[in-house]
């Protein structure tokens, strides 16, 4: 069974930094894409950053402050968050499109989320 486990969330002051990690485990033979989404209270879940096919994309609200990276050997994706703002407060979810032996044509997987709270 494939599982995604996030870590690194917590409480920080505005202007601070956090690094989120998401490790995928299971019978994975290739990664199509890995990314981060977030959902703030009372708002829809939104894409924060994604890495796929050697390219990266960011939401305009985090561009220049956040950096996504991936370690394929460890099936792990990271999100370095700098210059955090109170509006970054949200539950951050890891998402991965993975090819597995049971589902070789790809399937989306989600972590349970990690809370990031930025105080003003």
N, C-alpha and C positions, 0 to 999 in steps of 0.2 A: 504494500500500500504506500502511495506517495504521500508525504506530509511536508508542509512548509512551516518552519518554526522561526518566528521573528524575535529579535532581541534588541535592546539598546534604547528603548523609550524611557521617558521619565519626565521630571519637572526641571525646567531651566528658566533662567531670567532672560528677558529680551536682550538680544545681542550675543547670546551664547551659542554653543554648538552641541550637536549630538550626532552620533553615527549609528544608523540602524543596520542590522544584519538580518538576512533571511537565508536559511539553509534548507535546501530541498533534499529529502532522503527517499530511498526506494529504488526500484528497478528502472532507472533512468538511463537511456542510452544517448539522448541528445536533447539540447535545449533550443527551443525556437525563440523564446522571448522571456524576459523576466522584468518585472517592474514594480512600482509602488503606487498605491492609491491612498487617498485619505478621505475621511468623512468627519466633518465638524458638526457640532450639535445643531440640529435643525436644518441641515443642508444635505444635498445629494453627494454621493461618493464621486470623487473626481480623480482623474489621472494626474499623478505628480511627475513621474518620470518613468521611462521605459528604455530598455536596451534590447535591440533585435537586429540581427544581421550585420553587426558591426557599427550600427548607428544608434544614436541616442536622441530622445525627445523629452522636452520638459514643458510643464505648464508655464505660461508667461509669469505667473505670480512667484515662481521659485527660480526662474532662470537667472544665472549669475550667482546664486546663493547655495544651491544644492548641486551635488554631483553624484550621479549614479555610476556604479562600476560593477563588474562581474568577474568572478573567478570560476571558470568552467570546470576546472579540475576538482573543485570543492562543491560544485553545484550551489554556489552562494552568490547572492547579490547584496550590494551595500548601498546605502544612501547617506552621504555625508551632508549634513545640514549645518550651514553657517549663517551667521547674522540672523538668528531666529527672531521672528516677530510674534506678537500675541495672536495674530490671525492665522499663524501656522498651527495653532492648537487643534488637534484632531486625533482620531484613531487612525493609525497608519497600517495599511494592509499590504502584504506581499502577494504578488500574483505571478504565476508562471505558466507558460504554455510549453508543455513538455511532451516528448515522445517516450513512451514506455513500451515494455515488451507486451503488455496486455492491450495497450492503446497506442499502436505505432504511428498513427496518423495525427497525433497531437490531441491534447486536452488541457483545459484551463484548471488550475489548482489555486486555492486561496489559503493564506494563513488566517489565524484567528484574530490578528490585529495586535498592535501595541500602542499604548496611549502616550502621546507627546503633549505636554502642557507647557506653554510659554507664558510666564507672568510678566506683567508690565512694571 
